[in-house]
Amino acid sequence: MSQSSVQFTVPKGASFFRRMGAWLYDLLVLVAVEMLAIGLVVSGFAVAMQFGLSIEGYVDVGDYLTRNPMISPFFTMYVFAIAAGFYGYFWSQAGQTVGMKAWKLKLVSEFGGNVTFTQALIRMATACLGAGNLFTLFDRNNRAFQDHFSHSQMLKID
């Protein structure tokens, strides 16, 4: 019996500078989305204060949301959930965020097609706020740290 070996070729991924350009675009969009989401919470608290909610001992609603020991952890999780939802939705549905579309990048799964929401969460957790992209400078296929862990690949498209 002969044993045949199957050769897999990994396509060369997007360059570090292209990834950073898309990351910067997406950061600006994400900040806007987070501002809207936080504005909704703050306005909700403003309405609640009109109906009798007391935030005595706090300077304002922002101080209350970030320093209250009961509210602060939930508010922090809310802010992170918005970011996770932003990236998770765009990566798993279309494989592209706004910044990636502008820089002609697409995220694909090693298994074919778009990444799953779970892969997107793993990618976010291992990206180290974008620092994982430094790995592309040393990887011969331009794969980032988060690409390896999430079994995905960031490709340049035409």
CNS distance restraints for C-alpha pairs under 8 A (distance, minus, plus):
assign (resid  10 and name CA) (resid 141 and name CA) 7.09 0.50 0.50
assign (resid  11 and name CA) (resid 141 and name CA) 6.78 0.50 0.50
assign (resid  11 and name CA) (resid 155 and name CA) 7.88 0.50 0.50
assign (resid  12 and name CA) (resid 140 and name CA) 7.80 0.50 0.50
assign (resid  12 and name CA) (resid 141 and name CA) 4.47 0.50 0.50
assign (resid  12 and name CA) (resid 142 and name CA) 6.00 0.50 0.50
assign (resid  12 and name CA) (resid 143 and name CA) 7.77 0.50 0.50
assign (resid  12 and name CA) (resid 155 and name CA) 7.28 0.50 0.50
assign (resid  13 and name CA) (resid 141 and name CA) 5.72 0.50 0.50
assign (resid  13 and name CA) (resid 142 and name CA) 4.77 0.50 0.50
assign (resid  13 and name CA) (resid 143 and name CA) 5.83 0.50 0.50
assign (resid  13 and name CA) (resid 153 and name CA) 6.43 0.50 0.50
assign (resid  13 and name CA) (resid 154 and name CA) 5.45 0.50 0.50
assign (resid  13 and name CA) (resid 155 and name CA) 4.75 0.50 0.50
assign (resid  13 and name CA) (resid 156 and name CA) 6.73 0.50 0.50
assign (resid  14 and name CA) (resid  18 and name CA) 6.51 0.50 0.50
assign (resid  14 and name CA) (resid  19 and name CA) 6.60 0.50 0.50
assign (resid  14 and name CA) (resid 105 and name CA) 7.14 0.50 0.50
assign (resid  14 and name CA) (resid 142 and name CA) 6.20 0.50 0.50
assign (resid  14 and name CA) (resid 143 and name CA) 7.76 0.50 0.50
assign (resid  14 and name CA) (resid 154 and name CA) 5.75 0.50 0.50
assign (resid  14 and name CA) (resid 155 and name CA) 5.00 0.50 0.50
assign (resid  14 and name CA) (resid 156 and name CA) 5.18 0.50 0.50
assign (resid  15 and name CA) (resid  19 and name CA) 6.25 0.50 0.50
assign (resid  15 and name CA) (resid 136 and name CA) 6.93 0.50 0.50
assign (resid  15 and name CA) (resid 137 and name CA) 7.99 0.50 0.50
assign (resid  15 and name CA) (resid 142 and name CA) 6.11 0.50 0.50
assign (resid  16 and name CA) (resid  20 and name CA) 6.18 0.50 0.50
assign (resid  16 and name CA) (resid 133 and name CA) 6.36 0.50 0.50
assign (resid  16 and name CA) (resid 134 and name CA) 6.92 0.50 0.50
assign (resid  16 and name CA) (resid 136 and name CA) 5.90 0.50 0.50
assign (resid  16 and name CA) (resid 137 and name CA) 6.57 0.50 0.50
assign (resid  16 and name CA) (resid 142 and name CA) 7.51 0.50 0.50
assign (resid  17 and name CA) (resid  21 and name CA) 6.17 0.50 0.50
assign (resid  18 and name CA) (resid  22 and name CA) 6.40 0.50 0.50
assign (resid  18 and name CA) (resid 103 and name CA) 6.51 0.50 0.50
assign (resid  19 and name CA) (resid  23 and name CA) 6.01 0.50 0.50
assign (resid  19 and name CA) (resid 100 and name CA) 7.86 0.50 0.50
assign (resid  19 and name CA) (resid 103 and name CA) 7.96 0.50 0.50
assign (resid  19 and name CA) (resid 105 and name CA) 7.95 0.50 0.50
assign (resid  19 and name CA) (resid 133 and name CA) 7.43 0.50 0.50
assign (resid  20 and name CA) (resid  24 and name CA) 6.09 0.50 0.50
assign (resid  20 and name CA) (resid 130 and name CA) 7.94 0.50 0.50
assign (resid  20 and name CA) (resid 133 and name CA) 7.92 0.50 0.50
assign (resid  21 and name CA) (resid  25 and name CA) 6.41 0.50 0.50
assign (resid  21 and name CA) (resid  99 and name CA) 7.49 0.50 0.50
assign (resid  21 and name CA) (resid 103 and name CA) 6.97 0.50 0.50
assign (resid  22 and name CA) (resid  26 and name CA) 6.06 0.50 0.50
assign (resid  22 and name CA) (resid  99 and name CA) 4.29 0.50 0.50
assign (resid  22 and name CA) (resid 100 and name CA) 5.01 0.50 0.50
assign (resid  22 and name CA) (resid 102 and name CA) 7.18 0.50 0.50
assign (resid  22 and name CA) (resid 103 and name CA) 5.81 0.50 0.50
assign (resid  23 and name CA) (resid  27 and name CA) 5.97 0.50 0.50
assign (resid  23 and name CA) (resid  99 and name CA) 6.60 0.50 0.50
assign (resid  23 and name CA) (resid 100 and name CA) 7.75 0.50 0.50
assign (resid  23 and name CA) (resid 130 and name CA) 7.37 0.50 0.50
assign (resid  24 and name CA) (resid  28 and name CA) 6.46 0.50 0.50
assign (resid  24 and name CA) (resid  99 and name CA) 7.47 0.50 0.50
assign (resid  25 and name CA) (resid  29 and name CA) 6.50 0.50 0.50
assign (resid  25 and name CA) (resid  98 and name CA) 7.38 0.50 0.50
assign (resid  25 and name CA) (resid  99 and name CA) 4.71 0.50 0.50
assign (resid  26 and name CA) (resid  30 and name CA) 5.89 0.50 0.50
assign (resid  26 and name CA) (resid  97 and name CA) 7.00 0.50 0.50
assign (resid  26 and name CA) (resid  98 and name CA) 6.43 0.50 0.50
assign (resid  26 and name CA) (resid  99 and name CA) 4.92 0.50 0.50
assign (resid  26 and name CA) (resid 100 and name CA) 7.73 0.50 0.50
assign (resid  27 and name CA) (resid  31 and name CA) 6.07 0.50 0.50
assign (resid  28 and name CA) (resid  32 and name CA) 6.46 0.50 0.50
assign (resid  29 and name CA) (resid  33 and name CA) 6.31 0.50 0.50
assign (resid  29 and name CA) (resid  98 and name CA) 7.83 0.50 0.50
assign (resid  30 and name CA) (resid  34 and name CA) 6.00 0.50 0.50
assign (resid  30 and name CA) (resid  83 and name CA) 6.94 0.50 0.50
assign (resid  30 and name CA) (resid  86 and name CA) 7.48 0.50 0.50
assign (resid  31 and name CA) (resid  35 and name CA) 6.04 0.50 0.50
assign (resid  32 and name CA) (resid  36 and name CA) 6.33 0.50 0.50
assign (resid  33 and name CA) (resid  37 and name CA) 6.24 0.50 0.50
assign (resid  34 and name CA) (resid  38 and name CA) 5.98 0.50 0.50
assign (resid  34 and name CA) (resid  79 and name CA) 6.94 0.50 0.50
assign (resid  34 and name CA) (resid  82 and name CA) 6.85 0.50 0.50
assign (resid  34 and name CA) (resid  83 and name CA) 7.47 0.50 0.50
assign (resid  35 and name CA) (resid  39 and name CA) 5.90 0.50 0.50
assign (resid  36 and name CA) (resid  40 and name CA) 6.32 0.50 0.50
assign (resid  37 and name CA) (resid  41 and name CA) 6.67 0.50 0.50
assign (resid  37 and name CA) (resid  79 and name CA) 7.91 0.50 0.50
assign (resid  37 and name CA) (resid  82 and name CA) 7.61 0.50 0.50
assign (resid  38 and name CA) (resid  42 and name CA) 6.17 0.50 0.50
assign (resid  38 and name CA) (resid  79 and name CA) 7.60 0.50 0.50
assign (resid  39 and name CA) (resid  43 and name CA) 5.98 0.50 0.50
assign (resid  40 and name CA) (resid  44 and name CA) 6.08 0.50 0.50
assign (resid  41 and name CA) (resid  45 and name CA) 6.31 0.50 0.50
assign (resid  42 and name CA) (resid  46 and name CA) 6.19 0.50 0.50
assign (resid  42 and name CA) (resid  61 and name CA) 6.53 0.50 0.50
assign (resid  42 and name CA) (resid  62 and name CA) 7.40 0.50 0.50
assign (resid  43 and name CA) (resid  47 and name CA) 6.27 0.50 0.50
assign (resid  44 and name CA) (resid  48 and name CA) 6.23 0.50 0.50
assign (resid  45 and name CA) (resid  49 and name CA) 6.03 0.50 0.50
assign (resid  45 and name CA) (resid  53 and name CA) 7.99 0.50 0.50
assign (resid  45 and name CA) (resid  61 and name CA) 7.09 0.50 0.50
assign (resid  46 and name CA) (resid  50 and name CA) 6.49 0.50 0.50
assign (resid  46 and name CA) (resid  61 and name CA) 7.71 0.50 0.50
assign (resid  47 and name CA) (resid  51 and name CA) 6.69 0.50 0.50
assign (resid  48 and name CA) (resid  52 and name CA) 6.48 0.50 0.50
assign (resid  48 and name CA) (resid  53 and name CA) 5.51 0.50 0.50
assign (resid  49 and name CA) (resid  53 and name CA) 4.32 0.50 0.50
assign (resid  49 and name CA) (resid  54 and name CA) 6.31 0.50 0.50
assign (resid  49 and name CA) (resid  55 and name CA) 7.99 0.50 0.50
assign (resid  55 and name CA) (resid  60 and name CA) 7.54 0.50 0.50
assign (resid  55 and name CA) (resid  61 and name CA) 7.42 0.50 0.50
assign (resid  55 and name CA) (resid  64 and name CA) 6.70 0.50 0.50
assign (resid  58 and name CA) (resid  63 and name CA) 5.90 0.50 0.50
assign (resid  58 and name CA) (resid  64 and name CA) 5.62 0.50 0.50
assign (resid  59 and name CA) (resid  63 and name CA) 5.89 0.50 0.50
assign (resid  59 and name CA) (resid  64 and name CA) 7.43 0.50 0.50
assign (resid  60 and name CA) (resid  64 and name CA) 6.28 0.50 0.50
assign (resid  61 and name CA) (resid  65 and name CA) 6.09 0.50 0.50
assign (resid  62 and name CA) (resid  66 and name CA) 6.25 0.50 0.50
assign (resid  63 and name CA) (resid  67 and name CA) 5.81 0.50 0.50
assign (resid  63 and name CA) (resid  68 and name CA) 7.83 0.50 0.50
assign (resid  64 and name CA) (resid  68 and name CA) 5.35 0.50 0.50
assign (resid  64 and name CA) (resid  71 and name CA) 7.75 0.50 0.50
assign (resid  64 and name CA) (resid  72 and name CA) 7.79 0.50 0.50
assign (resid  65 and name CA) (resid  71 and name CA) 5.92 0.50 0.50
assign (resid  65 and name CA) (resid  72 and name CA) 5.26 0.50 0.50
assign (resid  65 and name CA) (resid  75 and name CA) 6.50 0.50 0.50
assign (resid  66 and name CA) (resid  71 and name CA) 7.51 0.50 0.50
assign (resid  66 and name CA) (resid  72 and name CA) 4.85 0.50 0.50
assign (resid  66 and name CA) (resid  75 and name CA) 7.44 0.50 0.50
assign (resid  66 and name CA) (resid  76 and name CA) 7.94 0.50 0.50
assign (resid  67 and name CA) (resid  71 and name CA) 7.84 0.50 0.50
assign (resid  67 and name CA) (resid  72 and name CA) 5.93 0.50 0.50
assign (resid  68 and name CA) (resid  72 and name CA) 5.43 0.50 0.50
assign (resid  69 and name CA) (resid  73 and name CA) 7.19 0.50 0.50
assign (resid  70 and name CA) (resid  74 and name CA) 7.65 0.50 0.50
assign (resid  71 and name CA) (resid  75 and name CA) 6.15 0.50 0.50
assign (resid  72 and name CA) (resid  76 and name CA) 6.05 0.50 0.50
assign (resid  73 and name CA) (resid  77 and name CA) 6.19 0.50 0.50
assign (resid  74 and name CA) (resid  78 and name CA) 6.08 0.50 0.50
assign (resid  75 and name CA) (resid  79 and name CA) 6.31 0.50 0.50
assign (resid  76 and name CA) (resid  80 and name CA) 6.35 0.50 0.50
assign (resid  77 and name CA) (resid  81 and name CA) 5.92 0.50 0.50
assign (resid  78 and name CA) (resid  82 and name CA) 6.26 0.50 0.50
assign (resid  79 and name CA) (resid  83 and name CA) 6.68 0.50 0.50
assign (resid  80 and name CA) (resid  84 and name CA) 6.14 0.50 0.50
assign (resid  81 and name CA) (resid  85 and name CA) 5.87 0.50 0.50
assign (resid  82 and name CA) (resid  86 and name CA) 6.09 0.50 0.50
assign (resid  83 and name CA) (resid  87 and name CA) 6.35 0.50 0.50
assign (resid  84 and name CA) (resid  88 and name CA) 5.61 0.50 0.50
assign (resid  84 and name CA) (resid 121 and name CA) 6.91 0.50 0.50
assign (resid  84 and name CA) (resid 124 and name CA) 7.36 0.50 0.50
assign (resid  85 and name CA) (resid  89 and name CA) 5.67 0.50 0.50
assign (resid  86 and name CA) (resid  90 and name CA) 6.41 0.50 0.50
assign (resid  87 and name CA) (resid  91 and name CA) 5.81 0.50 0.50
assign (resid  87 and name CA) (resid  97 and name CA) 7.21 0.50 0.50
assign (resid  87 and name CA) (resid 120 and name CA) 7.18 0.50 0.50
assign (resid  87 and name CA) (resid 124 and name CA) 7.97 0.50 0.50
assign (resid  88 and name CA) (resid  92 and name CA) 5.85 0.50 0.50
assign (resid  88 and name CA) (resid 117 and name CA) 5.56 0.50 0.50
assign (resid  88 and name CA) (resid 120 and name CA) 5.22 0.50 0.50
assign (resid  88 and name CA) (resid 121 and name CA) 6.55 0.50 0.50
assign (resid  89 and name CA) (resid  93 and name CA) 5.83 0.50 0.50
assign (resid  89 and name CA) (resid 117 and name CA) 7.31 0.50 0.50
assign (resid  90 and name CA) (resid  94 and name CA) 5.71 0.50 0.50
assign (resid  90 and name CA) (resid  95 and name CA) 6.14 0.50 0.50
assign (resid  90 and name CA) (resid  96 and name CA) 5.75 0.50 0.50
assign (resid  90 and name CA) (resid  97 and name CA) 5.41 0.50 0.50
assign (resid  91 and name CA) (resid  95 and name CA) 4.13 0.50 0.50
assign (resid  91 and name CA) (resid  96 and name CA) 5.46 0.50 0.50
assign (resid  91 and name CA) (resid  97 and name CA) 6.70 0.50 0.50
assign (resid  91 and name CA) (resid 107 and name CA) 6.66 0.50 0.50
assign (resid  91 and name CA) (resid 114 and name CA) 7.17 0.50 0.50
assign (resid  91 and name CA) (resid 115 and name CA) 6.56 0.50 0.50
assign (resid  91 and name CA) (resid 117 and name CA) 7.74 0.50 0.50
assign (resid  91 and name CA) (resid 120 and name CA) 6.55 0.50 0.50
assign (resid  92 and name CA) (resid 114 and name CA) 5.65 0.50 0.50
assign (resid  92 and name CA) (resid 115 and name CA) 5.09 0.50 0.50
assign (resid  92 and name CA) (resid 116 and name CA) 5.25 0.50 0.50
assign (resid  92 and name CA) (resid 117 and name CA) 5.52 0.50 0.50
assign (resid  92 and name CA) (resid 120 and name CA) 6.86 0.50 0.50
assign (resid  93 and name CA) (resid 114 and name CA) 6.93 0.50 0.50
assign (resid  94 and name CA) (resid 114 and name CA) 6.86 0.50 0.50
assign (resid  95 and name CA) (resid 106 and name CA) 5.42 0.50 0.50
assign (resid  95 and name CA) (resid 107 and name CA) 4.74 0.50 0.50
assign (resid  95 and name CA) (resid 108 and name CA) 6.30 0.50 0.50
assign (resid  95 and name CA) (resid 114 and name CA) 5.61 0.50 0.50
assign (resid  95 and name CA) (resid 115 and name CA) 7.05 0.50 0.50
assign (resid  96 and name CA) (resid 100 and name CA) 5.40 0.50 0.50
assign (resid  96 and name CA) (resid 101 and name CA) 5.90 0.50 0.50
assign (resid  96 and name CA) (resid 105 and name CA) 6.95 0.50 0.50
assign (resid  96 and name CA) (resid 106 and name CA) 5.30 0.50 0.50
assign (resid  96 and name CA) (resid 107 and name CA) 6.32 0.50 0.50
assign (resid  97 and name CA) (resid 101 and name CA) 6.12 0.50 0.50
assign (resid  98 and name CA) (resid 102 and name CA) 6.34 0.50 0.50
assign (resid  99 and name CA) (resid 103 and name CA) 6.22 0.50 0.50
assign (resid 100 and name CA) (resid 104 and name CA) 5.79 0.50 0.50
assign (resid 100 and name CA) (resid 105 and name CA) 4.79 0.50 0.50
assign (resid 100 and name CA) (resid 106 and name CA) 6.52 0.50 0.50
assign (resid 101 and name CA) (resid 105 and name CA) 5.98 0.50 0.50
assign (resid 101 and name CA) (resid 106 and name CA) 7.43 0.50 0.50
assign (resid 104 and name CA) (resid 156 and name CA) 5.82 0.50 0.50
assign (resid 104 and name CA) (resid 157 and name CA) 5.39 0.50 0.50
assign (resid 104 and name CA) (resid 158 and name CA) 6.62 0.50 0.50
assign (resid 105 and name CA) (resid 154 and name CA) 6.56 0.50 0.50
assign (resid 105 and name CA) (resid 155 and name CA) 5.52 0.50 0.50
assign (resid 105 and name CA) (resid 156 and name CA) 4.59 0.50 0.50
assign (resid 105 and name CA) (resid 157 and name CA) 5.67 0.50 0.50
assign (resid 106 and name CA) (resid 154 and name CA) 5.64 0.50 0.50
assign (resid 106 and name CA) (resid 155 and name CA) 5.29 0.50 0.50
assign (resid 106 and name CA) (resid 156 and name CA) 6.46 0.50 0.50
assign (resid 106 and name CA) (resid 157 and name CA) 6.70 0.50 0.50
assign (resid 107 and name CA) (resid 114 and name CA) 6.96 0.50 0.50
assign (resid 107 and name CA) (resid 115 and name CA) 7.25 0.50 0.50
assign (resid 107 and name CA) (resid 152 and name CA) 6.83 0.50 0.50
assign (resid 107 and name CA) (resid 153 and name CA) 5.72 0.50 0.50
assign (resid 107 and name CA) (resid 154 and name CA) 4.51 0.50 0.50
assign (resid 107 and name CA) (resid 155 and name CA) 6.29 0.50 0.50
assign (resid 108 and name CA) (resid 112 and name CA) 6.77 0.50 0.50
assign (resid 108 and name CA) (resid 113 and name CA) 5.75 0.50 0.50
assign (resid 108 and name CA) (resid 114 and name CA) 4.97 0.50 0.50
assign (resid 108 and name CA) (resid 115 and name CA) 5.78 0.50 0.50
assign (resid 108 and name CA) (resid 152 and name CA) 5.60 0.50 0.50
assign (resid 108 and name CA) (resid 153 and name CA) 5.39 0.50 0.50
assign (resid 108 and name CA) (resid 154 and name CA) 6.45 0.50 0.50
assign (resid 108 and name CA) (resid 155 and name CA) 7.48 0.50 0.50
assign (resid 109 and name CA) (resid 113 and name CA) 5.74 0.50 0.50
assign (resid 109 and name CA) (resid 114 and name CA) 5.55 0.50 0.50
assign (resid 109 and name CA) (resid 115 and name CA) 4.77 0.50 0.50
assign (resid 109 and name CA) (resid 116 and name CA) 7.95 0.50 0.50
assign (resid 109 and name CA) (resid 151 and name CA) 6.15 0.50 0.50
assign (resid 109 and name CA) (resid 152 and name CA) 4.24 0.50 0.50
assign (resid 109 and name CA) (resid 153 and name CA) 6.22 0.50 0.50
assign (resid 110 and name CA) (resid 151 and name CA) 5.46 0.50 0.50
assign (resid 110 and name CA) (resid 152 and name CA) 5.10 0.50 0.50
assign (resid 110 and name CA) (resid 153 and name CA) 6.65 0.50 0.50
assign (resid 111 and name CA) (resid 151 and name CA) 7.76 0.50 0.50
assign (resid 115 and name CA) (resid 119 and name CA) 5.82 0.50 0.50
assign (resid 115 and name CA) (resid 120 and name CA) 6.52 0.50 0.50
assign (resid 115 and name CA) (resid 152 and name CA) 6.90 0.50 0.50
assign (resid 116 and name CA) (resid 120 and name CA) 6.27 0.50 0.50
assign (resid 117 and name CA) (resid 121 and name CA) 6.25 0.50 0.50
assign (resid 118 and name CA) (resid 122 and name CA) 6.25 0.50 0.50
assign (resid 119 and name CA) (resid 123 and name CA) 6.02 0.50 0.50
assign (resid 119 and name CA) (resid 150 and name CA) 5.12 0.50 0.50
assign (resid 119 and name CA) (resid 151 and name CA) 7.32 0.50 0.50
assign (resid 119 and name CA) (resid 152 and name CA) 7.71 0.50 0.50
assign (resid 120 and name CA) (resid 124 and name CA) 6.20 0.50 0.50
assign (resid 120 and name CA) (resid 150 and name CA) 7.22 0.50 0.50
assign (resid 121 and name CA) (resid 125 and name CA) 6.16 0.50 0.50
assign (resid 122 and name CA) (resid 126 and name CA) 6.19 0.50 0.50
assign (resid 122 and name CA) (resid 146 and name CA) 7.63 0.50 0.50
assign (resid 122 and name CA) (resid 149 and name CA) 7.05 0.50 0.50
assign (resid 122 and name CA) (resid 150 and name CA) 5.53 0.50 0.50
assign (resid 123 and name CA) (resid 127 and name CA) 5.91 0.50 0.50
assign (resid 123 and name CA) (resid 146 and name CA) 4.99 0.50 0.50
assign (resid 123 and name CA) (resid 147 and name CA) 6.88 0.50 0.50
assign (resid 123 and name CA) (resid 149 and name CA) 6.90 0.50 0.50
assign (resid 123 and name CA) (resid 150 and name CA) 5.24 0.50 0.50
assign (resid 124 and name CA) (resid 128 and name CA) 7.62 0.50 0.50
assign (resid 124 and name CA) (resid 129 and name CA) 7.86 0.50 0.50
assign (resid 124 and name CA) (resid 146 and name CA) 7.48 0.50 0.50
assign (resid 126 and name CA) (resid 132 and name CA) 7.17 0.50 0.50
assign (resid 126 and name CA) (resid 145 and name CA) 7.05 0.50 0.50
assign (resid 126 and name CA) (resid 146 and name CA) 5.14 0.50 0.50
assign (resid 126 and name CA) (resid 149 and name CA) 7.15 0.50 0.50
assign (resid 127 and name CA) (resid 131 and name CA) 6.40 0.50 0.50
assign (resid 127 and name CA) (resid 132 and name CA) 4.80 0.50 0.50
assign (resid 127 and name CA) (resid 133 and name CA) 7.32 0.50 0.50
assign (resid 127 and name CA) (resid 145 and name CA) 6.77 0.50 0.50
assign (resid 127 and name CA) (resid 146 and name CA) 5.08 0.50 0.50
assign (resid 128 and name CA) (resid 132 and name CA) 5.64 0.50 0.50
assign (resid 132 and name CA) (resid 144 and name CA) 5.77 0.50 0.50
assign (resid 132 and name CA) (resid 145 and name CA) 4.87 0.50 0.50
assign (resid 132 and name CA) (resid 146 and name CA) 6.17 0.50 0.50
assign (resid 133 and name CA) (resid 137 and name CA) 7.88 0.50 0.50
assign (resid 133 and name CA) (resid 143 and name CA) 7.89 0.50 0.50
assign (resid 133 and name CA) (resid 144 and name CA) 4.79 0.50 0.50
assign (resid 133 and name CA) (resid 145 and name CA) 6.47 0.50 0.50
assign (resid 133 and name CA) (resid 146 and name CA) 7.71 0.50 0.50
assign (resid 134 and name CA) (resid 138 and name CA) 7.70 0.50 0.50
assign (resid 134 and name CA) (resid 144 and name CA) 6.89 0.50 0.50
assign (resid 134 and name CA) (resid 145 and name CA) 7.95 0.50 0.50
assign (resid 135 and name CA) (resid 139 and name CA) 6.25 0.50 0.50
assign (resid 135 and name CA) (resid 142 and name CA) 7.68 0.50 0.50
assign (resid 135 and name CA) (resid 143 and name CA) 6.92 0.50 0.50
assign (resid 135 and name CA) (resid 144 and name CA) 4.94 0.50 0.50
assign (resid 135 and name CA) (resid 145 and name CA) 5.69 0.50 0.50
assign (resid 136 and name CA) (resid 140 and name CA) 7.71 0.50 0.50
assign (resid 136 and name CA) (resid 141 and name CA) 7.59 0.50 0.50
assign (resid 136 and name CA) (resid 142 and name CA) 4.29 0.50 0.50
assign (resid 136 and name CA) (resid 143 and name CA) 5.08 0.50 0.50
assign (resid 136 and name CA) (resid 144 and name CA) 4.86 0.50 0.50
assign (resid 136 and name CA) (resid 145 and name CA) 7.70 0.50 0.50
assign (resid 137 and name CA) (resid 142 and name CA) 6.70 0.50 0.50
assign (resid 138 and name CA) (resid 142 and name CA) 7.46 0.50 0.50
assign (resid 139 and name CA) (resid 143 and name CA) 5.91 0.50 0.50
assign (resid 139 and name CA) (resid 144 and name CA) 7.59 0.50 0.50
assign (resid 143 and name CA) (resid 147 and name CA) 5.81 0.50 0.50
assign (resid 143 and name CA) (resid 148 and name CA) 6.97 0.50 0.50
assign (resid 143 and name CA) (resid 153 and name CA) 6.74 0.50 0.50
assign (resid 143 and name CA) (resid 154 and name CA) 7.46 0.50 0.50
assign (resid 144 and name CA) (resid 148 and name CA) 6.72 0.50 0.50
assign (resid 145 and name CA) (resid 149 and name CA) 6.68 0.50 0.50
assign (resid 146 and name CA) (resid 150 and name CA) 5.94 0.50 0.50
assign (resid 146 and name CA) (resid 152 and name CA) 7.98 0.50 0.50
assign (resid 147 and name CA) (resid 151 and name CA) 5.73 0.50 0.50
assign (resid 147 and name CA) (resid 152 and name CA) 4.85 0.50 0.50
assign (resid 147 and name CA) (resid 153 and name CA) 5.48 0.50 0.50
assign (resid 147 and name CA) (resid 154 and name CA) 7.39 0.50 0.50
assign (resid 148 and name CA) (resid 152 and name CA) 6.75 0.50 0.50
